[in-house]
Amino acid sequence: MSEESMSDAAAAARHARYGRLPERIRFEDMTVETEAAPSAVKSAYDPEGSWKYYSCLVLDLGL
């Protein structure tokens, strides 16, 4: 009998401390849709300008 009263007391203490679960958040409220930036087209791969970003240790040391 004392075991039941302890579990009830523990359950009451947990309920008093934590209350209830927060309300669910819908998936639609968690996501944001944005338009793609028009500058994204400019940052596409450019084979003629790719040499600007090429990095090689041998070339950097001049060997």
Secondary structure, DSSP 8 states (H G I E B T S, - for coil): -HHHHHHHHHHHHHHHHH-S------HHHH-------GGGTTTS--TTTGGGG---HHHHHT-
